[in-house]
Amino acid sequence: MKTKTITGNIKLPKNKKLCRLYRQLGEFAENTDRLPDAYQVKKNPNSSAPLELLPMVF
């Protein structure tokens, strides 16, 4: 699958709540991009999805 990278700068808003939201979004994007380390892999073994999520899967 071909990925598309969008680069650029955003102007920080004067609204503090919106500024915090942008910062949290950036941190989330960085965390999803990195691979888990060995400790995290051992700590979270694979498990089945909860029954409540079954309709979402199928």
DSSP file (Angstrom, degrees, kcal/mol; ACC not computed):
  #  RESIDUE AA STRUCTURE BP1 BP2  ACC     N-H-->O    O-->H-N    N-H-->O    O-->H-N    TCO  KAPPA ALPHA  PHI   PSI    X-CA   Y-CA   Z-CA
    1    1 A M              0   0    0      0, 0.0     2,-0.4     0, 0.0     0, 0.0   0.000 360.0 360.0 360.0 130.6    0.0    0.0    0.0
    2    2 A K        -     0   0    0      1,-0.0     2,-0.3     2,-0.0     0, 0.0  -0.637 360.0-148.0 -81.5 132.3    1.4    3.4   -1.0
    3    3 A T        -     0   0    0     -2,-0.4     2,-0.5     2,-0.0    -1,-0.0  -0.737   0.7-145.6-101.1 151.2    1.5    5.9    1.8
    4    4 A K        -     0   0    0     -2,-0.3     2,-0.5     2,-0.0    -2,-0.0  -0.968   8.8-154.6-118.4 124.0    1.1    9.6    1.4
    5    5 A T        -     0   0    0     -2,-0.5     2,-0.6     2,-0.0    -2,-0.0  -0.861   4.5-163.1-102.1 126.2    3.1   12.0    3.6
    6    6 A I        -     0   0    0     -2,-0.5     2,-0.3     2,-0.0    -2,-0.0  -0.936  13.2-177.5-108.3 122.7    1.7   15.4    4.2
    7    7 A T        +     0   0    0     -2,-0.6     2,-0.3     2,-0.0    -2,-0.0  -0.851  21.9 102.4-119.2 156.1    4.1   18.0    5.5
    8    8 A G        -     0   0    0     -2,-0.3     2,-0.4     2,-0.0    -2,-0.0  -0.945  57.7 -83.6 160.3-176.9    3.7   21.5    6.5
    9    9 A N        -     0   0    0     -2,-0.3     2,-0.4     2,-0.0    -2,-0.0  -0.895  27.0-150.6-118.7 148.1    3.3   23.9    9.4
   10   10 A I        -     0   0    0     -2,-0.4     2,-0.5     3,-0.0    -2,-0.0  -0.907  21.2-120.7-114.5 148.6    0.2   24.9   11.3
   11   11 A K        -     0   0    0     -2,-0.4    -2,-0.0     1,-0.0     0, 0.0  -0.755  33.1-118.5 -85.8 128.8   -0.3   28.2   13.0
   12   12 A L        -     0   0    0     -2,-0.5     7,-0.1     1,-0.1     2,-0.1  -0.469  29.4-125.7 -69.2 133.3   -0.8   27.8   16.7
   13   13 A P        -     0   0    0      0, 0.0    -1,-0.1     0, 0.0     6,-0.1  -0.360   6.2-130.6 -76.3 159.9   -4.2   29.0   17.8
   14   14 A K  S    S+     0   0    0     -2,-0.1     2,-0.5     4,-0.0    -2,-0.1   0.677  85.0  96.5 -80.9 -18.6   -4.7   31.6   20.6
   15   15 A N     >  -     0   0    0      1,-0.2     4,-2.0     2,-0.0     5,-0.1  -0.622  68.5-151.3 -73.5 121.8   -7.3   29.3   22.2
   16   16 A K  H  > S+     0   0    0     -2,-0.5     4,-2.4     1,-0.2     5,-0.2   0.860  93.0  53.1 -65.9 -36.8   -5.5   27.3   24.9
   17   17 A K  H  > S+     0   0    0      1,-0.2     4,-2.1     2,-0.2    -1,-0.2   0.914 111.2  46.0 -65.6 -41.6   -7.9   24.3   24.6
   18   18 A L  H  > S+     0   0    0      2,-0.2     4,-2.2     1,-0.2    -1,-0.2   0.868 111.0  53.1 -68.4 -36.3   -7.4   24.1   20.9
   19   19 A C  H  X S+     0   0    0     -4,-2.0     4,-2.1     2,-0.2    -2,-0.2   0.916 110.1  47.7 -63.6 -43.7   -3.6   24.4   21.3
   20   20 A R  H  X S+     0   0    0     -4,-2.4     4,-2.6     1,-0.2    -2,-0.2   0.888 109.7  53.6 -64.9 -38.8   -3.6   21.6   23.9
   21   21 A L  H  X S+     0   0    0     -4,-2.1     4,-2.3     1,-0.2    -2,-0.2   0.911 108.6  49.0 -61.8 -43.2   -5.7   19.4   21.5
   22   22 A Y  H  X S+     0   0    0     -4,-2.2     4,-2.1     2,-0.2    -1,-0.2   0.899 111.6  49.7 -62.8 -40.6   -3.2   19.9   18.7
   23   23 A R  H  X S+     0   0    0     -4,-2.1     4,-2.3     2,-0.2    -2,-0.2   0.927 111.8  47.5 -64.7 -44.2   -0.3   19.0   21.0
   24   24 A Q  H  X S+     0   0    0     -4,-2.6     4,-2.4     1,-0.2    -2,-0.2   0.878 110.5  52.6 -65.1 -37.5   -2.1   15.8   22.2
   25   25 A L  H  X S+     0   0    0     -4,-2.3     4,-2.2     2,-0.2    -1,-0.2   0.905 109.6  49.1 -63.9 -41.3   -2.9   14.9   18.6
   26   26 A G  H  X S+     0   0    0     -4,-2.1     4,-2.0     2,-0.2    -2,-0.2   0.905 111.3  48.8 -64.1 -42.4    0.7   15.3   17.6
   27   27 A E  H  X S+     0   0    0     -4,-2.3     4,-2.3     2,-0.2    -2,-0.2   0.901 110.8  51.1 -64.4 -40.7    1.9   13.1   20.6
   28   28 A F  H  X S+     0   0    0     -4,-2.4     4,-2.2     1,-0.2    -2,-0.2   0.914 109.0  50.8 -62.3 -42.8   -0.7   10.5   19.7
   29   29 A A  H  X S+     0   0    0     -4,-2.2     4,-1.0     1,-0.2    -1,-0.2   0.889 110.7  49.0 -63.6 -39.0    0.5   10.4   16.1
   30   30 A E  H  X S+     0   0    0     -4,-2.0     4,-0.9     1,-0.2     3,-0.3   0.909 111.1  50.1 -65.7 -41.3    4.1   10.0   17.2
   31   31 A N  H  < S+     0   0    0     -4,-2.3     3,-0.4     1,-0.2    -2,-0.2   0.855 109.2  50.5 -68.1 -35.0    3.2    7.1   19.6
   32   32 A T  H  < S+     0   0    0     -4,-2.2    -1,-0.2     1,-0.2    -2,-0.2   0.731 106.8  57.0 -74.9 -19.4    1.2    5.3   16.9
   33   33 A D  H  < S+     0   0    0     -4,-1.0    -1,-0.2    -3,-0.3    -2,-0.2   0.718  93.8  80.5 -83.0 -21.4    4.2    5.5   14.5
   34   34 A R  S  < S-     0   0    0     -4,-0.9     0, 0.0    -3,-0.4     0, 0.0  -0.538  80.5-118.6 -90.2 154.2    6.7    3.8   16.8
   35   35 A L        -     0   0    0     -2,-0.2     2,-0.1     1,-0.1    -2,-0.1  -0.625  34.5-106.2 -85.1 146.4    7.1    0.1   17.3
   36   36 A P        -     0   0    0      0, 0.0    -1,-0.1     0, 0.0     2,-0.1  -0.413  34.6-120.5 -70.4 148.9    6.6   -1.3   20.8
   37   37 A D     >  -     0   0    0     -2,-0.1     4,-1.8     1,-0.1     3,-0.2  -0.313  31.1 -96.4 -83.0 173.9    9.6   -2.4   22.7
   38   38 A A  H  > S+     0   0    0      1,-0.2     4,-2.3     2,-0.2     5,-0.2   0.853 121.8  55.7 -61.9 -36.8   10.2   -5.9   24.0
   39   39 A Y  H  > S+     0   0    0      1,-0.2     4,-2.1     2,-0.2    -1,-0.2   0.917 108.2  47.6 -63.0 -43.3    8.9   -5.2   27.5
   40   40 A Q  H  > S+     0   0    0      2,-0.2     4,-1.7     1,-0.2    -1,-0.2   0.868 110.4  52.6 -67.1 -35.5    5.6   -3.9   26.1
   41   41 A V  H  < S+     0   0    0     -4,-1.8    -2,-0.2     1,-0.2    -1,-0.2   0.922 112.6  44.2 -66.1 -43.4    5.2   -7.0   23.9
   42   42 A K  H  < S+     0   0    0     -4,-2.3    -2,-0.2     1,-0.2    -1,-0.2   0.856 112.5  53.4 -68.1 -34.3    5.8   -9.4   26.8
   43   43 A K  H  < S+     0   0    0     -4,-2.1    -1,-0.2     1,-0.2    -2,-0.2   0.828 110.9  46.4 -70.9 -32.8    3.5   -7.4   29.0
   44   44 A N  S  < S-     0   0    0     -4,-1.7    -1,-0.2    -5,-0.1     3,-0.1  -0.762  76.3-171.1-115.0  84.4    0.5   -7.4   26.6
   45   45 A P        -     0   0    0      0, 0.0    -3,-0.1     0, 0.0     2,-0.0  -0.346  38.7 -87.2 -70.1 157.4    0.0  -10.9   25.2
   46   46 A N        +     0   0    0     -2,-0.0     2,-0.3     1,-0.0     0, 0.0  -0.361  55.8 174.4 -62.3 140.9   -2.4  -11.4   22.4
   47   47 A S        -     0   0    0     -3,-0.1     2,-0.1    -2,-0.0    -3,-0.0  -0.952  33.2 -91.4-144.6 164.0   -6.0  -12.0   23.5
   48   48 A S        -     0   0    0     -2,-0.3     3,-0.1     1,-0.1     0, 0.0  -0.347  47.1-100.1 -73.5 156.6   -9.4  -12.3   22.0
   49   49 A A        -     0   0    0      1,-0.1    -1,-0.1    -2,-0.1     5,-0.1  -0.481  46.1 -97.4 -72.9 147.7  -11.7   -9.4   21.4
   50   50 A P    >   -     0   0    0      0, 0.0     3,-1.4     0, 0.0     4,-0.4  -0.292  30.2-115.8 -63.2 152.9  -14.4   -8.8   24.0
   51   51 A L  G >  S+     0   0    0      1,-0.3     3,-1.1     2,-0.2    -2,-0.1   0.789 113.0  65.7 -61.9 -27.9  -17.8  -10.2   23.1
   52   52 A E  G 3  S+     0   0    0      1,-0.2    -1,-0.3     2,-0.1     4,-0.2   0.796 101.8  49.0 -65.1 -27.0  -19.2   -6.6   23.1
   53   53 A L  G X> S+     0   0    0     -3,-1.4     4,-1.4     1,-0.2     3,-0.7   0.489  82.8  96.9 -90.1  -3.6  -17.0   -5.8   20.1
   54   54 A L  H <> S+     0   0    0     -3,-1.1     4,-1.7    -4,-0.4     3,-0.4   0.880  80.3  52.3 -57.9 -42.9  -18.0   -8.8   18.1
   55   55 A P  H 34 S+     0   0    0      0, 0.0    -1,-0.3     0, 0.0    -2,-0.1   0.836 106.9  54.8 -63.0 -29.0  -20.7   -7.0   16.0
   56   56 A M  H <4 S+     0   0    0     -3,-0.7    -2,-0.2    -4,-0.2    -3,-0.1   0.830 107.3  50.5 -70.4 -31.1  -18.1   -4.3   15.1
   57   57 A V  H  <        0   0    0     -4,-1.4    -1,-0.2    -3,-0.4    -3,-0.1   0.886 360.0 360.0 -75.2 -39.2  -15.7   -7.0   13.8
   58   58 A F     <        0   0    0     -4,-1.7    -2,-0.2     0, 0.0    -1,-0.2   0.421 360.0 360.0-105.1 360.0  -18.3   -8.7   11.5
